[in-house]
């Protein structure tokens, strides 16, 4: 499918200035977006990737391509020039089947498009990320982020304009601190052109995760924004920065790296929903190992893995750019302000308190002992508890989604952990990131039915008929009315498997 050929409607739209169609979006299109800001500052984008929005005010091409289970392809564009992704086009194309994100288009004139990464020195060929795994709100619209699980990644080894052999560059990505691990390596940036580890200084990529390779990291446990310069994730020239506690477990993080390629690199981070940037390090290239001064970048672009396709990591990616030259502090700050202004938010959910896709709900236990308790997540597990704090309220709020395995049923996405869903495993219900697998689609799908106690609602497992979501000793299971497990006891089974759908706490 052609990348940048305008449709007939698009040509007509340009001729008549799209006054009716664009409407209120014209102001947004006229605003300077990240690559406009960097270009005006003399450090133009050489890579601009996003599945959620345009990164140039005048961009009106596709953001990414989805591939359906039957092999059909579709390019997903924008609601308006310089605007937000047209998620409805993806929903329509992928209805009643599954899709992966097959390609992420570069919005810059360099056309450094990212395709699913091939085999490397540390990992077999990757697979594409599920296209529907990460619905989020941006600019008041629903769009889909890129949710990386182990074995997923994207790359372009034949780029144009990306820094090589000690040339200066900058980059940022908007990612999530709630979907991280300590595997190597959730990177976005400059990498080797042969998918192999070719030595120190042959990478220059920004990383977000829990990996602390040099020890002595801040005791809060991360995640941290670091520089993957190959054979080392660096928070500073010595590897560690004990003063950096990381951004905290916030859903949207701006992670920035700049490197003059010779004797200096810098790291910055910010909350992509509010505030400015914090510089966590600015100083010399690494000194604990040799080979970084000067740098030896090769100019490939990698997203979601290390340079040799080390792909044991997880992460969530929403947008990112790479620049020719080191951006000024003023330009970085202006880009952060633009990111904040666009309105990143958790998954879209209207506060309807109803079991319709898109509605935000909370689920109250109805057993006589427990009517003040709600289903929530805590440390990744589904539990019931009394709700009091703001964190409790967020943890007890769920976005109703069409069933991931059965669209006549439902799935429940966490409000404050975008892309994480309620699913059962070994009969225990957890909150886990959607990995795109058929098993998780099944495990995370529940079919509502009249309450087993005679009122309200019960939720039957899609792939374990006769098993319903049940609270038992404050833990949540899928349970049968009589069985070998303690939580299958018939005592209070009907009451424990019955829930009141209420207005959302958050």
C-alpha positions as CSV (number, residue, x, y, z in Angstrom):
1,X,0.0,0.0,0.0
2,X,1.5,3.4,-1.0
3,X,2.9,5.4,1.9
4,X,2.3,9.0,1.0
5,X,0.0,9.0,-1.9
6,X,-2.9,11.3,-1.2
7,X,-6.4,10.0,-1.8
8,X,-8.8,11.8,-4.1
9,X,-10.6,13.0,-1.0
10,X,-7.3,14.3,0.4
11,X,-6.6,16.2,-2.8
12,X,-10.0,17.8,-2.8
13,X,-9.5,18.6,0.9
14,X,-6.3,20.4,0.1
15,X,-7.9,22.4,-2.7
16,X,-10.7,23.7,-0.6
17,X,-8.6,24.1,2.5
18,X,-10.6,21.5,4.4
19,X,-12.4,24.2,6.3
20,X,-15.4,22.1,7.2
21,X,-13.5,18.8,7.8
22,X,-10.7,20.2,9.9
23,X,-12.8,22.6,12.0
24,X,-11.4,22.9,15.5
25,X,-8.3,21.0,14.6
26,X,-6.7,23.8,12.6
27,X,-5.3,25.5,15.6
28,X,-3.5,22.3,16.6
29,X,-2.1,21.7,13.1
30,X,-0.7,25.3,13.2
31,X,1.1,24.6,16.5
32,X,4.9,23.9,16.4
33,X,5.3,20.2,17.1
34,X,8.6,18.5,18.2
35,X,10.3,18.3,14.9
36,X,9.2,21.8,14.0
37,X,10.8,23.0,17.2
38,X,14.1,21.1,16.7
39,X,14.2,22.1,13.0
40,X,13.9,25.8,13.9
41,X,16.7,25.4,16.4
42,X,19.1,24.0,13.8
43,X,18.9,20.3,14.9
44,X,16.4,18.8,12.4
45,X,14.8,15.4,13.0
46,X,16.3,12.5,11.1
47,X,13.8,10.1,12.6
48,X,10.3,10.8,13.9
49,X,8.3,7.8,15.0
50,X,4.9,7.6,16.7
51,X,1.8,5.5,16.7
52,X,-0.3,8.1,18.4
53,X,0.3,11.5,16.8
54,X,2.0,13.7,14.2
55,X,5.4,15.1,15.1
56,X,5.4,17.9,12.5
57,X,2.5,20.4,12.2
58,X,2.1,19.8,8.5
59,X,2.5,16.0,8.5
60,X,-0.5,14.2,6.9
61,X,0.9,10.8,6.1
62,X,0.6,7.4,7.7
63,X,1.9,6.8,11.2
64,X,2.1,3.0,11.1
65,X,1.0,0.0,9.2
66,X,-1.1,-2.9,10.7
67,X,-1.0,-6.5,9.4
68,X,-4.2,-8.5,9.9
69,X,-4.1,-12.3,10.7
70,X,-5.0,-13.0,7.1
71,X,-2.0,-11.0,5.9
72,X,-3.9,-7.9,4.7
73,X,-2.2,-4.6,5.3
74,X,-3.5,-1.1,6.2
75,X,-1.8,2.2,6.8
76,X,-3.1,4.1,9.8
77,X,-3.1,7.9,9.4
78,X,-4.3,10.9,11.2
79,X,-7.7,12.5,12.1
80,X,-6.3,15.8,10.7
81,X,-2.9,17.2,9.5
82,X,-0.6,17.5,12.5
83,X,-3.1,15.7,14.7
84,X,-3.9,12.5,16.4
85,X,-3.9,8.9,15.0
86,X,-7.1,7.6,13.4
87,X,-7.7,4.7,15.8
88,X,-11.1,4.1,14.4
89,X,-9.5,3.1,11.1
90,X,-7.5,0.4,12.9
91,X,-10.6,-0.8,14.8
92,X,-12.5,-1.2,11.6
93,X,-9.8,-3.0,9.7
94,X,-9.0,-5.3,12.6
95,X,-12.6,-6.0,13.7
96,X,-13.2,-9.6,14.6
97,X,-9.6,-10.6,14.1
98,X,-6.1,-9.8,15.3
99,X,-3.5,-7.3,14.0
100,X,0.1,-6.6,14.7
101,X,1.9,-3.3,14.1
102,X,3.9,-4.3,11.0
103,X,5.8,-1.0,10.3
104,X,6.3,2.4,12.0
105,X,6.8,5.1,9.4
106,X,9.3,7.9,9.8
107,X,7.6,11.2,9.5
108,X,10.9,13.0,8.7
109,X,12.0,13.6,5.1
110,X,14.6,10.8,5.7
111,X,12.0,8.0,5.5
112,X,13.8,5.9,8.1
113,X,10.9,3.5,8.6
114,X,11.0,0.8,11.2
115,X,10.1,-2.8,10.4
116,X,10.0,-5.9,12.6
117,X,13.5,-6.7,13.7
118,X,15.4,-9.7,12.3
119,X,17.7,-12.1,14.1
120,X,20.7,-10.8,16.0
121,X,23.7,-11.8,18.0
122,X,21.6,-12.2,21.2
123,X,18.1,-12.9,20.0
124,X,16.1,-14.7,17.3
125,X,14.0,-12.7,14.8
126,X,11.3,-10.7,16.6
127,X,7.6,-10.6,16.1
128,X,5.4,-7.6,15.7
129,X,3.6,-6.0,18.7
130,X,-0.2,-6.5,19.0
131,X,-1.9,-3.5,17.5
132,X,-4.7,-3.3,20.1
133,X,-2.6,-3.9,23.3
134,X,-2.2,-0.3,24.4
135,X,-5.2,2.1,24.0
136,X,-4.5,5.5,25.5
137,X,-6.0,8.9,25.5
138,X,-4.1,11.7,23.7
139,X,-5.6,15.1,22.9
140,X,-9.0,13.8,24.0
141,X,-8.9,11.0,21.4
142,X,-8.2,7.3,21.7
143,X,-5.0,6.1,20.0
144,X,-2.8,3.0,20.3
145,X,0.7,3.0,21.7
146,X,3.3,0.3,21.0
147,X,3.5,-2.3,23.8
148,X,6.7,-4.3,23.7
149,X,6.9,-7.7,25.3
150,X,10.0,-10.0,25.2
151,X,10.7,-11.1,21.7
152,X,9.3,-7.9,20.0
153,X,11.3,-5.1,18.4
154,X,11.7,-2.8,15.3
155,X,14.7,-1.6,13.4
156,X,16.1,0.1,10.3
157,X,19.7,-0.8,9.4
158,X,19.8,1.3,6.2
159,X,19.1,4.8,7.4
160,X,19.8,8.3,6.0
161,X,21.1,11.2,8.0
162,X,21.6,9.4,11.4
163,X,24.8,10.2,13.2
164,X,27.8,7.9,12.5
165,X,31.4,7.8,13.8
166,X,31.3,10.4,16.5
167,X,28.8,12.8,15.0
168,X,26.6,14.7,17.4
169,X,22.9,13.8,17.9
170,X,20.0,13.9,20.3
171,X,16.9,11.8,20.9
172,X,13.9,11.4,23.1
173,X,11.1,8.9,23.6
174,X,7.8,9.0,25.5
175,X,7.4,5.7,27.3
176,X,5.8,4.3,30.4
177,X,7.4,3.7,33.8
178,X,4.6,1.3,34.7
179,X,5.6,-1.3,32.1
180,X,9.3,-2.1,32.6
181,X,11.6,-4.9,33.6
182,X,15.3,-5.5,34.1
183,X,15.8,-7.4,30.8
184,X,18.0,-6.0,28.1
185,X,17.1,-3.6,26.6
186,X,14.1,-1.3,26.0
187,X,16.0,1.2,23.8
188,X,15.2,3.8,21.2
189,X,18.1,5.3,19.2
190,X,21.3,4.6,17.3
191,X,22.5,1.0,16.9
192,X,24.7,-1.3,14.9
193,X,23.8,-2.0,11.3
194,X,24.3,-5.7,11.4
195,X,22.3,-6.7,14.6
196,X,25.6,-7.6,16.3
197,X,27.5,-6.2,19.3
198,X,30.4,-4.6,17.5
199,X,32.0,-2.9,20.5
200,X,31.9,-0.1,23.0
201,X,30.5,3.2,21.7
202,X,28.8,1.6,18.7
203,X,25.4,2.4,20.1
204,X,23.8,5.7,21.3
205,X,20.3,5.0,22.5
206,X,18.0,6.1,25.3
207,X,16.8,3.4,27.6
208,X,14.0,3.2,30.3
209,X,13.9,0.3,32.7
210,X,15.0,-1.4,35.9
211,X,18.5,-2.5,34.7
212,X,21.4,-1.4,37.0
213,X,24.5,-2.8,35.3
214,X,27.1,-1.0,37.5
215,X,25.5,-1.5,40.9
216,X,24.9,1.1,43.5
217,X,21.8,2.6,41.9
218,X,19.4,4.7,43.9
219,X,17.7,2.5,46.4
220,X,14.2,3.2,45.2
221,X,14.6,0.5,42.6
222,X,14.0,2.5,39.4
223,X,13.0,2.6,36.6
224,X,15.8,4.9,35.3
225,X,16.5,6.8,32.2
226,X,19.9,5.6,30.9
227,X,22.2,5.8,27.9
228,X,22.8,2.5,26.1
229,X,26.2,3.1,24.6
230,X,26.8,-0.6,24.0
231,X,28.2,-2.9,26.6
232,X,26.9,-0.6,29.3
233,X,23.8,1.2,30.4
234,X,25.1,4.5,31.7
235,X,23.4,6.9,34.2
236,X,26.6,8.8,34.3
237,X,30.3,8.6,33.2
238,X,30.9,6.1,36.0
239,X,27.8,4.1,35.1
240,X,25.7,4.8,38.2
241,X,24.0,8.0,39.5
242,X,23.1,7.4,43.1
243,X,21.3,10.8,43.2
244,X,18.8,9.8,40.5
245,X,15.7,8.1,42.0
246,X,14.1,7.8,38.6
247,X,10.8,9.3,37.5
248,X,8.7,7.1,39.7
249,X,5.9,4.8,38.6
250,X,4.1,7.3,36.4
251,X,2.3,6.2,33.2
252,X,4.1,8.6,30.8
253,X,7.8,9.5,30.9
254,X,9.8,11.8,28.6
255,X,13.3,10.2,28.3
256,X,16.0,12.3,26.6
257,X,19.6,11.6,25.6
258,X,22.1,13.9,23.8
259,X,25.7,13.1,22.8
260,X,28.2,15.2,21.0
261,X,29.9,12.1,19.9
262,X,33.3,13.1,21.3
263,X,33.5,14.0,25.0
264,X,30.1,14.7,26.4
265,X,26.6,13.2,26.9
266,X,23.6,14.2,28.9
267,X,20.4,12.6,30.2
268,X,17.1,14.3,31.0
269,X,13.7,13.1,32.1
270,X,10.3,14.5,32.7
271,X,6.7,13.7,33.4
272,X,5.0,13.7,30.0
273,X,1.8,14.9,31.6
274,X,3.0,17.8,33.6
275,X,6.1,20.0,34.4
276,X,9.5,20.4,32.8
277,X,12.7,18.4,32.4
278,X,15.2,17.3,35.0
279,X,18.8,16.9,33.9
280,X,20.1,13.8,35.7
281,X,23.5,13.8,34.1
282,X,25.6,16.1,31.9
283,X,29.3,15.4,31.6
284,X,32.1,13.4,30.1
285,X,31.6,10.2,28.1
286,X,32.0,7.0,30.2
287,X,35.3,6.6,32.0
288,X,34.8,3.1,33.6
289,X,35.4,1.5,30.2
290,X,37.3,2.7,27.1
291,X,36.0,3.1,23.6
292,X,33.4,5.8,24.1
293,X,35.4,8.9,23.4
294,X,35.0,9.4,20.5
295,X,31.9,7.4,19.9
296,X,31.6,5.0,16.9
297,X,27.9,5.1,16.1
298,X,26.9,3.1,13.0
299,X,23.6,4.8,12.3
300,X,20.9,2.1,12.5
301,X,17.7,2.9,14.4
302,X,16.4,0.4,17.0
303,X,13.2,0.4,19.0
304,X,12.4,-2.0,21.8
305,X,15.7,-4.1,21.9
306,X,19.4,-3.8,22.4
307,X,21.8,-3.3,19.5
308,X,22.4,-7.1,19.1
309,X,18.7,-7.7,19.3
310,X,18.8,-8.5,23.0
311,X,15.1,-8.8,23.4
312,X,14.2,-9.9,27.0
313,X,12.8,-6.4,27.8
314,X,9.3,-5.0,28.1
315,X,8.2,-1.4,27.5
316,X,5.6,1.0,26.1
317,X,6.4,3.5,23.4
318,X,4.3,6.3,22.2
319,X,6.6,8.7,20.3
320,X,10.2,9.5,19.7
321,X,12.6,11.5,17.5
322,X,16.3,11.6,16.6
323,X,18.1,14.7,15.6
324,X,21.1,15.7,13.6
325,X,23.2,17.6,16.2
326,X,22.8,18.2,19.9
327,X,19.6,20.1,20.6
328,X,19.7,23.2,22.8
329,X,18.3,23.2,26.3
330,X,15.7,25.7,25.1
331,X,14.6,23.4,22.3
332,X,14.4,20.4,24.6
333,X,12.3,22.4,27.1
334,X,10.0,23.6,24.3
335,X,9.5,20.0,23.1
336,X,8.7,18.9,26.7
337,X,6.1,21.7,26.9
338,X,4.6,20.5,23.6
339,X,4.4,16.9,24.9
340,X,2.7,18.0,28.1
341,X,0.3,20.2,26.1
342,X,-1.0,17.4,23.9
343,X,-2.7,15.8,26.8
344,X,-1.4,12.2,27.3
345,X,-3.8,10.4,29.5
346,X,-4.6,6.9,30.7
347,X,-6.9,4.7,28.7
348,X,-10.0,6.6,27.5
349,X,-12.9,5.7,29.7
350,X,-16.1,7.6,30.1
351,X,-17.3,7.7,33.7
352,X,-20.5,5.8,32.8
353,X,-20.2,3.0,35.3
354,X,-21.8,0.6,32.7
355,X,-20.6,-2.6,31.0
356,X,-20.2,-1.0,27.6
357,X,-16.8,-0.8,25.9
358,X,-15.1,2.5,26.7
359,X,-16.9,2.9,30.0
360,X,-15.0,3.3,33.3
361,X,-16.3,1.1,36.1
362,X,-15.5,-0.2,39.6
363,X,-16.6,-3.6,40.9
364,X,-18.0,-3.9,44.4
365,X,-18.3,-7.2,46.3
366,X,-21.8,-8.1,47.3
367,X,-21.3,-10.8,49.9
368,X,-22.7,-9.5,53.2
369,X,-19.3,-9.5,54.9
370,X,-17.6,-7.5,52.2
371,X,-19.9,-4.9,50.7
372,X,-17.4,-2.1,51.4
373,X,-14.7,-3.9,49.4
374,X,-13.9,-3.4,45.7
375,X,-11.9,-5.4,43.2
376,X,-8.5,-3.7,42.7
377,X,-4.9,-4.5,41.8
378,X,-2.0,-4.5,44.2
379,X,1.5,-5.4,43.2
380,X,0.1,-7.0,40.1
381,X,-2.4,-9.2,41.9
382,X,-6.2,-8.8,41.9
383,X,-7.5,-8.4,45.5
384,X,-10.5,-6.8,47.2
385,X,-10.1,-4.0,49.7
386,X,-11.7,-1.0,51.3
387,X,-11.0,2.1,49.2
388,X,-9.7,5.3,50.8
389,X,-6.5,6.8,49.2
390,X,-6.1,8.2,45.8
391,X,-4.0,5.2,44.8
392,X,-6.7,2.8,46.0
393,X,-9.2,4.6,43.8
394,X,-7.0,4.4,40.8
395,X,-6.2,0.8,41.4
396,X,-9.9,0.0,41.7
397,X,-10.9,1.6,38.4
398,X,-11.2,-0.4,35.2
399,X,-11.8,0.4,31.6
400,X,-14.3,-1.9,29.9
401,X,-12.9,-3.2,26.6
402,X,-14.4,-5.5,23.9
403,X,-13.3,-9.0,24.8
404,X,-9.8,-9.6,23.6
405,X,-10.8,-13.2,22.6
406,X,-14.5,-12.8,22.1
407,X,-16.1,-9.5,21.2
408,X,-19.4,-10.5,22.6
409,X,-17.7,-10.6,26.0
410,X,-15.5,-8.1,27.9
411,X,-12.0,-7.4,29.1
412,X,-11.0,-5.1,31.9
413,X,-8.0,-2.7,31.4
414,X,-6.3,-1.0,34.3
415,X,-7.0,2.7,34.5
416,X,-3.6,3.6,35.9
417,X,-1.5,0.9,34.2
418,X,-2.3,1.4,30.5
419,X,-2.1,-1.8,28.5
420,X,-2.5,-4.0,31.6
421,X,-5.5,-6.3,31.9
422,X,-7.2,-8.5,34.4
423,X,-6.4,-12.1,33.4
424,X,-6.4,-15.5,35.2
425,X,-3.4,-17.8,35.4
426,X,-3.5,-21.0,37.5
427,X,-7.0,-19.9,38.6
428,X,-5.6,-16.7,40.2
429,X,-6.5,-13.4,38.7
430,X,-3.7,-10.9,38.1
431,X,-3.1,-7.5,36.4
432,X,-0.7,-8.1,33.6
433,X,0.5,-6.3,30.4
434,X,-1.1,-7.7,27.3
435,X,1.5,-9.7,25.4
436,X,-0.5,-10.4,22.3
437,X,-0.7,-14.1,22.8
438,X,-3.8,-16.1,22.1
439,X,-3.6,-17.5,25.6
440,X,-3.7,-14.1,27.2
441,X,-6.5,-13.0,25.0
442,X,-8.5,-16.0,26.3
443,X,-7.4,-15.6,29.9
444,X,-8.3,-11.9,29.9
445,X,-11.8,-12.3,28.5
446,X,-14.9,-12.6,30.7
447,X,-18.5,-12.9,29.8
448,X,-21.1,-11.0,31.9
449,X,-24.2,-12.8,33.1
450,X,-27.0,-12.2,35.6
451,X,-25.6,-12.4,39.1
452,X,-25.3,-15.9,40.5
453,X,-26.9,-14.7,43.7
454,X,-30.0,-13.5,41.9
455,X,-29.0,-9.8,41.4
456,X,-26.2,-7.7,39.9
457,X,-23.6,-9.3,37.6
458,X,-21.3,-12.3,37.5
459,X,-18.4,-12.7,35.1
460,X,-17.7,-16.1,33.6
461,X,-14.2,-17.0,32.2
462,X,-14.3,-17.2,28.4
463,X,-12.0,-20.2,28.2
464,X,-13.0,-21.9,31.5
465,X,-16.8,-22.3,31.2
466,X,-18.4,-22.6,34.6
467,X,-15.6,-20.6,36.3
468,X,-16.5,-17.1,37.5
469,X,-14.5,-14.2,39.0
470,X,-14.7,-14.8,42.8
471,X,-13.2,-13.1,45.8
472,X,-12.1,-15.4,48.6
473,X,-10.1,-14.3,51.6
474,X,-9.6,-11.0,49.9
475,X,-7.8,-12.6,46.9
476,X,-9.5,-12.9,43.5
477,X,-9.8,-16.2,41.6
478,X,-11.8,-17.8,38.9
479,X,-13.8,-20.4,40.8
480,X,-16.2,-23.3,40.1
481,X,-19.2,-24.0,42.2
482,X,-17.6,-27.0,43.9
483,X,-14.2,-28.4,43.1
484,X,-10.7,-29.4,44.4
485,X,-9.4,-25.9,45.1
486,X,-10.3,-24.1,48.4
487,X,-11.8,-21.2,46.5
488,X,-14.2,-23.6,44.7
489,X,-16.1,-24.2,48.0
490,X,-19.9,-24.0,47.5
491,X,-20.2,-22.0,50.7
492,X,-21.1,-18.4,49.6
493,X,-20.0,-19.2,46.0
494,X,-23.0,-17.5,44.5
495,X,-22.6,-14.4,46.6
496,X,-18.8,-14.2,46.2
497,X,-19.1,-14.4,42.4
498,X,-21.6,-11.6,42.2
499,X,-20.4,-8.0,41.7
500,X,-22.1,-4.7,41.6
501,X,-20.9,-2.6,38.6
502,X,-20.6,1.0,40.0
503,X,-19.4,4.4,38.9
504,X,-15.6,4.5,38.8
505,X,-13.6,5.5,41.8
506,X,-11.1,7.4,39.6
